[in-house]
Each structure stands twice: as C-alpha cells, then as structure tokens.
C-alpha cells in the first residue's frame, strides 16, 4: 500500500490517501517473467539457426560431413519459433475469449517423446 498522510496533534485531524499496488506489482512480475521466458525461447532457436546457416555459408562449407543435418536443425528451429509466435497469439485470443478448443484424446507416450525431442 502506498500513500501519504497528514497528522495534526493539536487539531486531532488524521488524513490518509492510499492506493493498493499489489495487483500492479503482480502484473509487473508476470510481465517480467513472460519477457524472460520469451527472450530465452526466441534466442535458443535463433542461435541454432544462425550457427547452422553460418557453417553452411562459411569458407569451409564444402568440408562439412553432413550439411543436410545443419539444414534440418535450422528448419526444426524455424518451426519452433513459429509455434512460439502462434502460442503468444493464442494467449491473446484466450484472454479475449476468442479461442475455440477442440479437446481430443492423445497417446501420452508419443506426446512426451515429442516434448523431449523439442
């Protein structure tokens, strides 16, 4: 709670104006956590993409044992970035009640395997 006040002993007047900043602080913390997560999630695949393309376009590119592996890594990380951007846009839709959900049963083992690979 932030506020200011005025007290007068002689007149027995007490005056206080305050504002609860709990929600504002919580919102700020959530925003900071979101930015930190997005920062990490964007930088990781971008670093892989930049590194892969840098090796492929470098002076010694013809000496690479498996250039297709680098291209596959770059492509996979591009897809990862697209999913992240789509997730961020989906969060906005959810907040505005514009998201339609299609619940389905899935086989958990393959889902976990995909998560591990990502």
C-alpha positions as CSV (number, residue, x, y, z in Angstrom):
1,X,0.0,0.0,0.0
2,X,1.4,3.4,-1.0
3,X,0.0,6.6,0.4
4,X,0.5,9.9,2.0
5,X,-0.9,11.2,5.2
6,X,-1.2,14.3,7.5
7,X,-1.5,14.2,11.2
8,X,-2.0,17.2,13.4
9,X,-1.7,16.7,17.2
10,X,-3.3,20.0,18.1
11,X,-6.4,19.6,16.0
12,X,-6.8,15.7,16.2
13,X,-7.1,15.5,12.4
14,X,-5.9,12.4,10.7
15,X,-5.9,12.2,6.9
16,X,-4.6,9.4,4.7
17,X,-4.8,8.7,1.0
18,X,-3.6,5.3,-0.2
19,X,-3.5,3.1,-3.2
20,X,-3.2,-0.7,-3.2
21,X,-0.3,-1.6,-5.6
22,X,-0.4,-5.3,-5.0
23,X,-2.1,-6.1,-8.3
24,X,0.2,-3.7,-10.2
25,X,3.2,-5.4,-8.7
26,X,1.9,-8.9,-9.5
27,X,1.2,-7.8,-13.1
28,X,4.7,-6.3,-13.4
29,X,6.2,-9.6,-12.1
30,X,4.2,-11.7,-14.5
31,X,5.2,-9.4,-17.4
32,X,8.9,-9.7,-16.4
33,X,8.7,-13.5,-16.2
34,X,7.0,-13.6,-19.6
35,X,9.6,-11.4,-21.2
36,X,12.4,-13.5,-19.7
37,X,10.8,-16.8,-21.0
38,X,10.2,-15.4,-24.4
39,X,13.7,-14.0,-24.6
40,X,15.1,-17.4,-23.8
41,X,12.7,-19.3,-26.1
42,X,13.5,-16.9,-29.0
43,X,17.2,-16.8,-28.6
44,X,17.8,-20.5,-28.4
45,X,16.4,-21.5,-31.8
46,X,17.7,-18.3,-33.4
47,X,21.2,-19.2,-32.2
48,X,20.9,-22.7,-33.7
49,X,19.6,-21.3,-37.0
50,X,22.3,-18.6,-37.2
51,X,25.0,-21.2,-36.3
52,X,23.8,-23.7,-38.9
53,X,23.5,-21.2,-41.6
54,X,26.8,-19.6,-40.7
55,X,28.5,-23.0,-41.1
56,X,26.8,-23.7,-44.4
57,X,27.8,-20.4,-45.8
58,X,31.3,-20.3,-44.3
59,X,34.6,-20.6,-46.1
60,X,34.9,-24.3,-45.3
61,X,31.3,-25.3,-46.0
62,X,32.3,-27.9,-48.6
63,X,34.3,-29.8,-46.0
64,X,31.2,-30.4,-43.8
65,X,30.5,-34.0,-43.3
66,X,26.7,-33.7,-43.2
67,X,25.3,-30.3,-44.4
68,X,21.8,-31.7,-44.5
69,X,21.9,-32.2,-40.7
70,X,22.5,-28.5,-40.3
71,X,19.7,-27.6,-42.6
72,X,17.4,-30.0,-40.7
73,X,18.3,-28.3,-37.4
74,X,17.7,-24.8,-38.9
75,X,14.3,-25.9,-40.3
76,X,13.3,-27.6,-37.0
77,X,14.2,-24.4,-35.1
78,X,12.3,-22.2,-37.5
79,X,9.2,-24.4,-36.8
80,X,9.8,-24.0,-33.1
81,X,9.8,-20.2,-33.5
82,X,6.6,-20.3,-35.5
83,X,5.0,-22.4,-32.7
84,X,6.1,-19.9,-30.1
85,X,4.7,-16.9,-32.1
86,X,1.4,-18.8,-32.6
87,X,1.3,-19.6,-28.9
88,X,1.7,-15.9,-28.0
89,X,-1.1,-15.0,-30.4
90,X,-3.2,-17.8,-28.9
91,X,-2.7,-16.4,-25.4
92,X,-4.2,-13.1,-26.7
93,X,-7.2,-14.9,-28.2
94,X,-7.8,-16.8,-24.9
95,X,-7.7,-13.5,-23.0
96,X,-10.3,-12.1,-25.3
97,X,-12.5,-15.2,-25.2
98,X,-11.9,-15.8,-28.9
99,X,-10.3,-19.2,-28.7
100,X,-12.1,-22.3,-29.7
101,X,-10.9,-25.5,-28.1
102,X,-11.1,-28.9,-29.7
103,X,-10.4,-31.5,-27.0
104,X,-9.2,-34.9,-28.1
105,X,-7.7,-37.9,-26.5
106,X,-4.0,-38.4,-27.3
107,X,-1.5,-41.1,-26.8
108,X,0.7,-39.7,-24.0
109,X,3.9,-41.6,-24.8
110,X,4.3,-40.1,-28.3
111,X,3.3,-36.6,-26.9
112,X,6.1,-36.9,-24.2
113,X,8.6,-38.1,-26.8
114,X,7.8,-35.1,-29.0
115,X,8.3,-32.8,-26.0
116,X,11.6,-34.4,-25.2
117,X,12.8,-34.0,-28.8
118,X,11.8,-30.3,-28.8
